[in-house]
Amino acid sequence: MLTQELIKKIRRIEIRTRRLVNASFAGEYHAIFKGRGIEFDEVRPYRPGDEVRTIDWNVSARTGELYVKRYIEERELTVMLLVDASGSGQFGTFNRFKREIAAELAAVLAFSAISNNDKVGLLIFTDQVELFIRPRKGRRHVLRLIRDLLAFQPTGRQTNLRLGLETLNHTLKRRSIIFLVSDFLASPDSYRSILQVSNRRHDVIAVTVSDPREQELPNVGLIALEDAETGQVQWVDTSNRKFRQAFAERVNELRLARERVFRKAKVDRINISTASDYVIPLTNFFEQRARRLRH
């Protein structure tokens, strides 16, 4: 049963994201995610300036007047939100947890999809497939996705990015747009090959959600750090400068390895932080992709 607090949160997300979509993202989304081609729509009388190759000679012969074929873009696409719900998503040292940011960002993408009459679906995964909702259209469907992203309690706590991608590869029968939303704290080697395979079949966009405290530890003395996915607790002395430096270096190595995997797979990336608004990086993604398509 939905609590009043959750209902209010869903409503706030809907209002904010619909405003963003209507003001900024709907047109950008349409520009960078094209349909699968063009399809025949109708015939109409020939007008000066029409290309000769579009003349429908069969209809013209029957009517005694020139008619041309009219085509429209085969617009309908399928968008899948592939969301990592492992334990590390329940972390955030600023206003919201990573999981909440992921839910709101997914809402923006979902509303952008349905505003362009596309279908949108959801797959939540950890180290197992937790929830799969088939792609559909409509506002009520998107609100259900937001509700599940906010309220769903996964069984697993660890991450298996390969499993999530493999599941969609087997499920989706035609080329789709996949937004893979995760903190990508898993070893890049664990998803290197499947990411390349998936991006050949589909259009995969990697959305990395992170928190500044995952990049750099503050100097606050002796603290207990718990791994959100394994439950393992380790006491560390954050006043030790060498330890903090070594931690930052390990994090940077992971980031660089992840970026190499993304580049090799030719996957577009969006980097989101809990410390700042996601609107700017999302806008930058749309603009950069639009520029690339124009050239």
C-alpha positions as CSV (number, residue, x, y, z in Angstrom):
1,M,0.0,0.0,0.0
2,L,1.3,3.5,-0.9
3,T,2.0,5.8,2.0
4,Q,1.0,9.4,1.9
5,E,4.6,10.4,2.0
6,L,5.4,8.3,-1.1
7,I,2.3,9.6,-2.9
8,K,3.5,13.1,-2.3
9,K,7.0,12.3,-3.4
10,I,5.7,10.7,-6.7
11,R,3.5,13.8,-7.3
12,R,6.5,16.1,-6.7
13,I,8.6,14.1,-9.1
14,E,5.9,14.1,-11.7
15,I,5.4,17.9,-11.5
16,R,9.1,18.7,-11.7
17,T,10.0,16.2,-14.4
18,R,7.0,17.1,-16.6
19,R,7.9,20.7,-16.5
20,L,11.5,19.9,-17.5
21,V,10.3,17.7,-20.3
22,N,7.9,20.3,-21.6
23,A,10.4,23.1,-21.3
24,S,13.6,21.5,-22.5
25,F,13.8,17.8,-23.2
26,A,10.9,16.7,-25.3
27,G,12.2,18.3,-28.5
28,E,15.8,17.4,-27.8
29,Y,14.8,13.7,-27.2
30,H,12.9,13.7,-30.5
31,A,15.9,15.1,-32.4
32,I,18.5,12.6,-31.1
33,F,16.5,9.4,-31.0
34,K,15.2,8.7,-34.5
35,G,12.7,6.2,-35.6
36,R,13.6,3.0,-37.5
37,G,13.1,4.6,-40.9
38,I,10.1,5.9,-42.9
39,E,6.8,4.3,-43.8
40,F,4.2,5.0,-46.4
41,D,1.4,7.2,-45.2
42,E,-0.8,8.2,-48.2
43,V,-1.0,9.5,-51.8
44,R,-1.8,13.1,-52.6
45,P,-2.1,15.2,-55.8
46,Y,1.3,16.2,-57.4
47,R,2.4,19.8,-56.7
48,P,5.1,21.7,-58.5
49,G,8.4,21.1,-56.8
50,D,7.6,17.5,-55.8
51,E,10.3,14.9,-56.7
52,V,9.5,12.9,-59.8
53,R,10.6,9.7,-58.1
54,T,7.8,10.0,-55.5
55,I,5.1,9.8,-58.2
56,D,2.8,6.9,-57.8
57,W,2.4,5.8,-61.4
58,N,-0.3,3.2,-60.7
59,V,-2.6,5.7,-59.0
60,S,-1.8,8.3,-61.6
61,A,-2.7,6.0,-64.4
62,R,-6.1,5.1,-62.8
63,T,-7.1,8.7,-62.1
64,G,-5.6,10.4,-65.1
65,E,-3.9,12.9,-62.8
66,L,-0.4,12.9,-61.2
67,Y,-0.2,11.6,-57.6
68,V,2.8,11.3,-55.3
69,K,3.5,9.0,-52.4
70,R,3.8,10.6,-49.0
71,Y,6.0,9.1,-46.3
72,I,6.3,9.8,-42.6
73,E,9.0,8.8,-40.1
74,E,8.3,5.5,-38.4
75,R,8.6,7.2,-35.1
76,E,7.7,4.7,-32.4
77,L,10.6,3.6,-30.3
78,T,11.1,1.4,-27.2
79,V,12.9,2.9,-24.3
80,M,14.1,0.6,-21.5
81,L,15.2,1.9,-18.1
82,L,17.7,-0.6,-16.8
83,V,18.2,0.4,-13.1
84,D,20.7,-1.0,-10.6
85,A,19.0,-1.3,-7.2
86,S,21.9,-2.8,-5.3
87,G,22.7,-1.8,-1.7
88,S,25.2,1.0,-2.7
89,G,22.3,3.0,-4.1
90,Q,21.1,3.6,-0.6
91,F,23.9,6.1,0.0
92,G,24.0,9.9,-0.2
93,T,25.7,12.5,1.8
94,F,23.8,15.5,0.3
95,N,20.1,16.0,-0.1
96,R,19.2,12.6,-1.6
97,F,20.3,9.1,-1.9
98,K,21.6,7.9,-5.2
99,R,18.6,5.7,-5.6
100,E,16.3,8.7,-5.4
101,I,18.3,10.7,-8.0
102,A,18.1,7.6,-10.2
103,A,14.3,7.5,-9.9
104,E,13.8,11.2,-10.7
105,L,16.2,11.0,-13.7
106,A,14.4,7.9,-14.9
107,A,11.1,9.9,-14.7
108,V,12.5,12.6,-16.9
109,L,13.5,10.0,-19.5
110,A,10.2,8.2,-19.3
111,F,8.1,11.4,-19.7
112,S,10.3,12.4,-22.6
113,A,9.6,9.0,-24.2
114,I,5.8,9.1,-23.9
115,S,5.7,12.8,-24.9
116,N,7.1,11.5,-28.3
117,N,4.6,8.6,-28.3
118,D,7.3,6.0,-27.6
119,K,7.0,3.0,-25.3
120,V,8.9,2.8,-22.0
121,G,9.7,-0.1,-19.8
122,L,11.6,-0.9,-16.6
123,L,14.0,-3.6,-15.4
124,I,15.3,-3.4,-11.9
125,F,18.2,-5.7,-11.1
126,T,20.7,-6.4,-8.3
127,D,22.6,-9.7,-8.5
128,Q,19.3,-11.0,-9.8
129,V,16.4,-9.7,-11.9
130,E,14.2,-8.0,-9.3
131,L,11.4,-6.6,-11.4
132,F,10.5,-6.4,-15.1
133,I,7.7,-4.2,-16.5
134,R,7.1,-4.4,-20.2
135,P,7.2,-1.3,-22.3
136,R,4.0,0.6,-22.7
137,K,2.7,4.1,-23.3
138,G,0.9,6.7,-21.2
139,R,1.1,8.8,-18.0
140,R,-0.4,6.2,-15.7
141,H,2.2,3.7,-16.9
142,V,5.1,6.2,-16.2
143,L,3.7,6.9,-12.7
144,R,3.8,3.2,-12.0
145,L,7.4,3.1,-13.0
146,I,8.3,6.0,-10.7
147,R,6.4,4.3,-7.8
148,D,8.3,1.1,-8.3
149,L,11.6,2.8,-8.5
150,L,11.0,4.6,-5.2
151,A,9.1,1.9,-3.3
152,F,10.4,-1.4,-4.5
153,Q,12.5,-3.3,-2.0
154,P,14.9,-5.6,-3.7
155,T,15.9,-9.0,-2.4
156,G,19.5,-8.9,-3.5
157,R,22.1,-6.4,-2.4
158,Q,25.0,-6.9,-4.8
159,T,25.4,-6.0,-8.5
160,N,25.4,-8.0,-11.6
161,L,25.5,-5.6,-14.6
162,R,26.0,-8.5,-17.0
163,L,22.8,-10.2,-15.9
164,G,20.8,-7.0,-16.4
165,L,22.1,-6.5,-20.0
166,E,21.8,-10.1,-20.9
167,T,18.2,-10.2,-19.8
168,L,17.3,-7.3,-22.0
169,N,19.2,-8.8,-25.0
170,H,17.1,-11.9,-24.7
171,T,13.8,-10.1,-24.0
172,L,13.8,-7.2,-26.5
173,K,13.0,-8.4,-30.0
174,R,14.0,-5.2,-31.9
175,R,16.5,-2.5,-31.5
176,S,15.7,-0.3,-28.4
177,I,17.2,2.6,-26.4
178,I,18.6,1.4,-23.1
179,F,19.4,3.8,-20.3
180,L,21.6,1.8,-17.9
181,V,21.5,3.6,-14.6
182,S,24.0,2.5,-12.0
183,D,26.9,3.7,-9.8
184,F,29.2,1.3,-11.7
185,L,31.2,0.4,-8.7
186,A,31.5,-3.1,-10.0
187,S,34.7,-4.2,-11.7
188,P,34.6,-3.0,-15.3
189,D,35.9,-6.4,-16.4
190,S,32.6,-7.9,-15.2
191,Y,30.6,-6.1,-17.9
192,R,33.2,-5.2,-20.5
193,S,32.1,-7.8,-23.2
194,I,28.4,-7.7,-22.6
195,L,28.3,-3.9,-22.9
196,Q,29.9,-4.2,-26.4
197,V,27.4,-6.8,-27.4
198,S,24.4,-4.9,-26.1
199,N,25.4,-1.6,-27.8
200,R,25.7,-3.4,-31.1
201,R,22.1,-4.7,-30.7
202,H,20.7,-1.6,-29.1
203,D,21.5,2.0,-28.3
204,V,22.9,1.9,-24.8
205,I,23.5,5.0,-22.7
206,A,25.4,4.6,-19.4
207,V,24.1,6.9,-16.6
208,T,26.6,7.0,-13.7
209,V,25.1,8.2,-10.4
210,S,27.8,9.0,-7.8
211,D,28.3,10.8,-4.5
212,P,31.3,13.0,-3.7
213,R,32.1,11.0,-0.6
214,E,32.7,8.0,-2.8
215,Q,35.5,10.0,-4.5
216,E,37.3,11.5,-1.5
217,L,37.2,10.7,2.2
218,P,37.0,13.7,4.7
219,N,39.4,13.9,7.6
220,V,37.1,12.9,10.5
221,G,39.3,10.5,12.4
222,L,38.6,6.9,13.1
223,I,35.4,5.7,11.4
224,A,33.7,2.4,10.5
225,L,33.0,1.9,6.8
226,E,30.4,-0.6,5.8
227,D,30.2,-2.1,2.3
228,A,26.5,-1.6,1.4
229,E,26.5,-4.7,-0.8
230,T,28.3,-7.2,1.3
231,G,27.7,-5.8,4.8
232,Q,31.5,-6.1,5.6
233,V,32.6,-3.4,8.1
234,Q,36.2,-2.0,8.2
235,W,37.6,0.5,10.6
236,V,39.8,3.2,8.9
237,D,41.7,6.2,10.2
238,T,40.7,9.0,7.9
239,S,43.2,11.3,9.6
240,N,46.0,9.3,7.9
241,R,46.8,11.4,4.8
242,K,48.4,8.5,3.0
243,F,45.3,6.4,3.5
244,R,43.1,9.1,2.1
245,Q,45.4,9.6,-0.9
246,A,45.5,5.8,-1.6
247,F,41.7,5.7,-1.4
248,A,41.4,8.6,-3.9
249,E,43.9,6.9,-6.2
250,R,41.9,3.6,-6.2
251,V,38.7,5.4,-7.0
252,N,40.3,7.3,-9.8
253,E,41.7,4.0,-11.2
254,L,38.3,2.5,-11.2
255,R,36.8,5.6,-13.0
256,L,39.5,5.5,-15.7
257,A,39.0,1.8,-16.2
258,R,35.2,2.3,-16.5
259,E,35.7,5.2,-19.0
260,R,38.0,2.9,-21.1
261,V,35.3,0.3,-21.2
262,F,32.6,2.8,-22.2
263,R,34.8,4.2,-25.0
264,K,35.7,0.7,-26.3
265,A,32.0,-0.2,-26.4
266,K,31.2,3.2,-28.0
267,V,28.6,3.9,-25.3
268,D,27.4,7.4,-24.6
269,R,27.7,8.5,-20.9
270,I,25.9,10.8,-18.5
271,N,27.5,11.5,-15.2
272,I,25.2,12.5,-12.3
273,S,26.2,13.5,-8.8
274,T,24.0,13.7,-5.7
275,A,25.7,17.0,-4.9
276,S,24.3,18.9,-8.0
277,D,21.3,19.2,-10.2
278,Y,21.1,16.5,-13.0
279,V,19.6,19.0,-15.4
280,I,22.9,20.3,-16.6
281,P,24.6,17.0,-17.4
282,L,21.4,15.7,-19.0
283,T,21.1,18.9,-21.2
284,N,24.8,18.5,-22.1
285,F,24.2,14.9,-23.2
286,F,21.3,15.9,-25.5
287,E,23.2,18.8,-27.0
288,Q,26.4,16.9,-27.6
289,R,24.6,14.0,-29.2
290,A,22.6,16.4,-31.4
291,R,25.8,18.1,-32.6
292,R,27.3,14.7,-33.4
293,L,24.3,13.6,-35.4
294,R,24.5,16.9,-37.5
295,H,28.1,16.2,-38.5
